[in-house]
């Protein structure tokens, strides 16, 4: 028998493959020797060539040939026993129960036997065989045609076409027969085998593996899906309930029902598909932005004791980057910036995906989601009506709504404040006072106004720092008394907290409450009289500034009325930086003595000096050395290397307080030792802190109070402020008066002979 078509025309008896389209073949070569010595396996050789073009694996083709040879033998034997065409022997399957390919094979076998009288059985005309196979197909019973049509309508492609598709796209994977369309279940074939056109035919006993991990591991896939959904829901609730200050992160805060989640779920459930996707994406993005703002609030409350101002505080990121560069180096600063940007993007993406995930799950389970939303919403209303609480805030929460309202109110207040403050800054009780009527009781005095970085009330009263700082203040007060000086001290409430020192400086010197960057820009752009500017207006003093923390041009020097400003580039320091501080306080004071105070002058000197060694992160801390060894500062190389690592101090709650206290002691020692060594009978020193240290040192509920002291060799200077009620010495008593820092300028000008004249 000749095999001129694909192996699919002679399938196994239990295959369910539909009849393929017969492909014409070229006539065999006219070689009688080859024909006479051919065997049944050799007869299949032409078919092997065709099958090789369609089969994916060679072993599958060989298996199909062997199966075809066995089917041919069985078909010949069956043909001999069968009656007229189309009738099945008794006890056998009806023609309608046999796949189309099998019927074709039987008809082909009968035709071959009819030609055996003219030629040997092995010498078969392939063209005639093809014609007879085609004829057998045309004579197939109607039941076989119906079965073929049923196969075609149910979605199964002819085997030849499937073989071509598999050859073109090896990625097409074989699916188990058990997953066939239910319409195929009535077919007589079994579900164990698949069509050869579905892909490479493996060994008969080897089950076909599904292509997707989800199909191979349905239970694990289901568990992963529910886990992702649960995490998405937790992330959304965390964002809706998170507080804006670190101490408030307690379990009770998150054991509440956010009304925003209930309303959002109700909206997403009822929306059609496209609007729902748009709303889910927008909601996730907005929630992500709010989460980023909440995180900024946490950071600002930790460092500055207030929330993030979305209008004014963006400029502070430049200062933060400079701080990181000074403390961590350029590489560390870049890494920190990249990490922050990546965190922001991750928060936005995860929050959007989380809302989309929960939205899709609710839509697929709409009835259950509706019931849960109704129950949770009812619970929220009940808890809100009854005011139920869990050892803290109410169970019925509207945190995000309230926070958005608060941000909107703050933005509106900021915009209104800008216009109101501009008018306030133009009003000045001493703005019109002539120079000869200002500070008449201080003429001839060398006045120093010194700010000690982060010198706050907590340095004197906190248990972790009080012992060392109090001991230093006591010792230095005795040194001043021994040198002939007297002092009085009180408290001022700073306009800033934890940072933004320039806000404290400007508040103290201008007599205006400068508590944000917008106010600072407004006042420094105007002509409001400052305390240092009052000394300059008199013409009786030379005014200078010593600013070791300034590392670039500082145009504000003109606003403060300073004749000359010595920044970090002009003080001649050749030693190492001490973390953020560009130079030790002792060196800055030594440079001031060399550049200004120690020189002969025709006028007394008024100086504004900023001491920075007590700036965070409070490591490493310089040490006092003999004044004659300070030199150009290179002597500090060994001291800096022997100091502590900032990372070992700043993130340790105990160590950071201890080192903060030591830094204050160093700054006070530097300043008082300088006055004792280089001061004179005409020296007047006003020194104070600019703000409290950050919350991790001063505490989350700390005040904004800072100590302020006036030291003078001439006792008449202190007599002018007897009515202030301040404490004697450089350590203010707890009961000493507390004034707002912006009130100091007018009090000081009035006490020392200034006449108010409004402008």
TAKA-V349283 format. One line per field, one symbol per residue. phi: phi as a letter, one per 30 degrees, with the letter a starting at -180 (. if undefined). psi: psi as a letter, one per 30 degrees, with the letter a starting at -180 (. if undefined). burial: + if it has 9 or more other ideal C-beta (glycine too) atoms within 8 Angstrom, else -. A space follows every 50 residues. Layout:
# TAKA-V349283
phi = ???
psi = ???
burial = ???
This chain:
# TAKA-V349283
phi = .dccbddddbdddcdcddddddcdbdddddbdddddcdceddddeedddd dddcddbdddddddddddddddddddddddcdddejccddicddedccee edddddddddddddcdddbdedccdddddddddddddddedddddddddd ddddjcdeddddddddddbdddcdcdddcdeeddddddddcdcbddddkd ddeedcddcddcddddbddddddddddddddddddddeddcddcbedddb eddccbcdddddddddddddddededddddddddddddddddddddeddd ddcciaddcdccddddddddddddddcciddddddddddddddddddddd ddddddddddddddbedddddddddddddddddddcidbbhlddddcbdd ddddeddddddddddddedddeddddcbdcdcddddcchddcdicdcccc cceidcdddccdedbeeddddddddddddddddjcbabbabbcddbailh edddeddddcicdccadddddddddcbddcddddddddicbccbbcbddc cbebddedddicdabccddccidccddchdddaddddedddddddbdddd bcbdccbcbcccdcdeciadcdbdbeddcdhcjdddeddddddddeddcd ccddddddddedddddddeddddddddcdbdcdbccbaddadddddcdjd cddcdbdbbbcbddddddddceddidddjccdddddeccdddddeddddd dcidcdbdc
psi = kkjgalfffillfglgklklkkkklkklkijeeeefglleefffeefeee efffkekeeeeeeeeeeeeeeeeeeeeeeeflblkfkklkflkleffkle eeeeeeeeeeeeeffffellffjkjeeeeeeeeeeeefgkleeeeeeeee eeffgklleeeeeeeeeeiffklkkkffglkffffflfllgellkfffak jakefjkkklfkeeefieeeeeeeeeeeeeeeeeeeeeeffklgkefgil efefhljkfeeeeeeeeeefkleeeeeeeeeeeeeeeeeeeeeeeeeeee eeefgllkjfefgeffeeeeeeeeeeffleeeeeeeeeeeeeeeeeeeee eeeeeeeeeeeeefheeeeeeeeeeeeeeeeeeeefhklihbllejkhee eeeeeeeeeeeeeeeeeeeeeeeeffkjfgegklefgkhfggkfkjkkjk kkkgjlefeffkeffeeeeeeeeeefeeeeeegglllklakkjlflkfah efeeeeeeffgljjgleeeeeeeffagkkleeeeeeefgfkkklkjiffk glkiffeeefhkekkjaffgfgkgallibekflleeeeeeeeeefdeflk lfllkkkkkjkffgklghklkllklkeffebgffffeeeeefllkeffee gjeeeeeeeeeeeeeeeeeeeeeeeeeflafgkkkjkllfllllefeflf gllgkkkkkkkkejffefffgegfglkkagjklfglkjlkfffeeeeeee ehgkkkjk.
burial = +++++++++++---++++++-+--+---------++-+-+--++-+++-+ ++-++-+--++-+++-+++-++++++-++--+------+-----++-+++ +++++++++++++-++-----+++++-+++-++++++--++-++++++-+ ++-+---++++++++++----+-++-+-----++--+-+---++++++++ +------+-+----------+------++-+++-+++++++++++----- -++--+++++++-++++++-+----++-+++-+++-++++++++++++++ +++++--++-+++--+----+-++++++---++--++------+--++++ +++++++++-+++--+--++--+--++-++++++---+-----+++++++ +-++--+--++--++-++--++--++++-++-+-+-+++++++-++++++ ++++++++++-+--++-+++-+++-++-+++-+-++++++++++++++++ +-++++++++++-+-+++++-+++-+-+++++++++++-+++++++++++ ---+--+-++++--++++--+-+-+-+++++++++++++++++--++--- ---+++++++++++++++++++--+-+--+--+-+++-++--++-+-+++ ----++++++++++++++++++++++--+--++++++++++++++-++-- -+-+++++++++++--++-++--+-++-++++---+--+-+++++++++- ++++-++--
